[in-house]
């Protein structure tokens, strides 16, 4: 923007100057100028310019040369390049003019720091011409419509570097005795043509180059034009095929007929399907001619031909251009080679048979020598197989047969219009028992697959190389090729694709059989796998986990798997990488932490890189396998041993334990009362065995006491009751009791004696049972009174009253009677004492306090009537106003032989007391 305003100000100043100082012939007289005016500068040289201020510059004030500013176009020249010569002259020097840009201007600063242009010049840069080099001339034959040949002399040279200036090149030539006008180059700087030169006269030529900066001249050359003649190529070519299928005759017309000039020829040809040219040796075509016979061609092949010529016996003469192309066909011939035959064997539906697929390659064009019209095939069984020869004629390249298993010889012959090919023989053995090749390898080379092997020691006729894609979803179409027996390696011929795996198999074929195959796999080009393996856990423990994955398919691999990489981590820890052999699809991760979540994935790597599969998570066990069993089994064994020892200990201490847990309950049937009867006197018992002999039991005795019969007792009997009371009080502290009655009757109050005759308090939940024998029966005095205590803590057996006893109790309404029964439950009672129990003699009266507190538990299922009887019985022991009497009677109990024995509980005679059983 500043630059535009500066130019505008300068333009205004110039206009003002014009109008101030006047206009003369429409030209402005500047106040200064630059020397040199329009310089022509050699590029790369040093250049100095001078700006001279005139008298008219005083209009701008007192101007000095040190106020001059130099510019190249719009760039200010550095002040280091300025030099002030005097008050009106300033110079500028450029040491390298190759970077100098026009225009160069001289400027001054006027009032207000305004830049005023004084003068400007345009600098012309350039170079002088270089010396022309490599001058040469050729005598060209040019086509004409007449039979006379015409020529031009064309000379060319190398002009050298570019001069940046208009440079003219002059071609000068002369004979020894004559000079000709210059040939000036038009439109080019490196050649010039001289018309109508003389062929057989020596000519001298040279080149002169001129421009504003200088002049240069080339070296002079002298030559004979006849040795530099370039003739026109032969014309009207034609090809004729003769009777021979390998020969063609090529014919043409020459265009140079200047004597004594003679021509020689160069012929080249090729198969139209090939890019390789074949040339006829020059020795065969160095003479003047118009035709040539070409031999050793392929039958039934299309060829293209070209011809060119030059002056014979002239090494410096150039060759003519190639003629136009001409095409010819050779004749057909019999096929030169039999087709390559191979087979594929598969099991037939019927056992013992093969499905034999025979196929053969089509002959190459160079081998077919014509159009193949048919194939003759013969199949013959070899001993011991009795299979007669069979012949087939087909026009395809395969044949399917269903034959018995065995060894066969197959022959195939190809036919064209001329004849048949040599016969190809293939022996198909029942078993491949011959020696195989060794060390089969395949590797990419020159964008192909190179297969090589080590041959067996035996002589091999030929090899069959078969390859296919071993993919899971392909149709496994096999490709194959046949190689000679001397071959040790070959390229696979066919369209091979990158990133695909090929299974390559080599079969050696012998004269009498076939060797075992050997295979390998190869890739033409490998890549990273398309996906990684999908991993899953097979088994998880506490510190290890078994991982497994499926191998990638052939389509997914894209190359040979070099190794698998397992990457796992727990939480935010760094990943741990484990490399696994590519042959494995299972791995055990060890040294893991228990009860921890892990993230794991697997990657597959080829030589080009790897691809990761999906990741999974798993959690290790809290306990290792067998760890719980290690803890539980010893604990269970210890518990079992302790339990066993506890049982043994308890068994050894069973008596003590039984005493504390299950106390010995005396059998009521073994009570002392069971041993007493009116007919036998009382006995002294010193142990329970004597008191309760096994199986002893007496009849039930019934004692009847009437309250008003006390007076009938003698004094001696009353004393016996006193003794009974004392004995009872003495033994009550040692008596065992049980609470309640049998048959789930509620417990009764314990029996206690009181001198005051008050009822017993509920101080115990047990009932004391005792057997009291106060005196002999009917004046039978025992030697010692006996008091026997029962140790039973169980309720007594069930109590039932017989109907006849109830009748006896209910027969006397004036006097209350109470019955107590004791029945033997240990043996069957078949007979009963038929005698009546006599009423006992009267005994001495009993005090009321002696009988107070006697109480017996109620019988199971007792009724209110029974309770009333108990109350009545209790009142019977209290004295009446007339004086209490105790009366003992005996009752006769009828015996029922078919009645089951019954047990009875003692009945309460009164509150606070009971009658012993």
Secondary structure, 3 states (H helix, E strand, C coil): CHHHHHHHHHHHHHHHHHHHHCCECCECCCCEEEECCCCEEECCCCEEEEEEECHHHHHHCCCCHHHEEEEECCEECCHHHEEECCCCEEEEEECCHHHCCCCEEEEEEECCCEEEEEEEECCEEECCCCCCEEEEEEEEEECCCCCCCEEEEEEEEECCCCCCCCCEEEEEEECCCCECCCEECCCCCCEEEEECCCCCCEEEEEEEEEECCEEEECCCEEEEHHHHEECCCCEEEEEEECCCCCCEEEEEECCCCCCCCCEEEEEEEEECCCCCCEECCHHHCCCCCCEEEECCCCCCCEEEEEEEEEECCCCCCCCCCCCCCEEEECCCCCCCCCCCEEEEEEECCCCCEEEEEEEECCCCHHHHCCCCCEEEEEEEECCCCCCCCEEEEECCCEEEEEEECCCEEEEEEEECCCCECCCEEEEECCCCCECCCEEEEEEEECCEEEEEEECCCCCCCEEEEEEECCCCCCCCCCEEEEEECCCCEEECCCCCCCCCEEEEEEEEEECCEEECCEEEEEECCCCCCCCCCCEEEEEECCCCEEEEECCCCHHHHCCCCCEEEEEEECCCCCCEEEEEECCCCEEEECCCCCCCEEEEEEEEEECCEEEECCCEEEECCCCCCCHHHHHHHHHHHHHHHHHHHHHHHHHHCHHHHHHHHCCCCCCHHHCHHHHCECCECCCCCCCHHHHCCCCCCCCCCCCCCCCECHHHEEHHHHHHHHHHHHHHHHHHCCCCEECCECCCECCCCCCCCCCCCCCCCCCCCCEECEEEECCCCCCCCCCCCEEEECCCCCCCCCCCCCHHHHHHHHHCCCCCCCCCCCCCCCCCCCCCCCCCCCCCCEECCCCHHHHCCCECCCCCCCCHHHHHHHHHHHHCCCCCCCCCECCCCCCCCCCCCCCCCCCCCCCEEECCEECCC
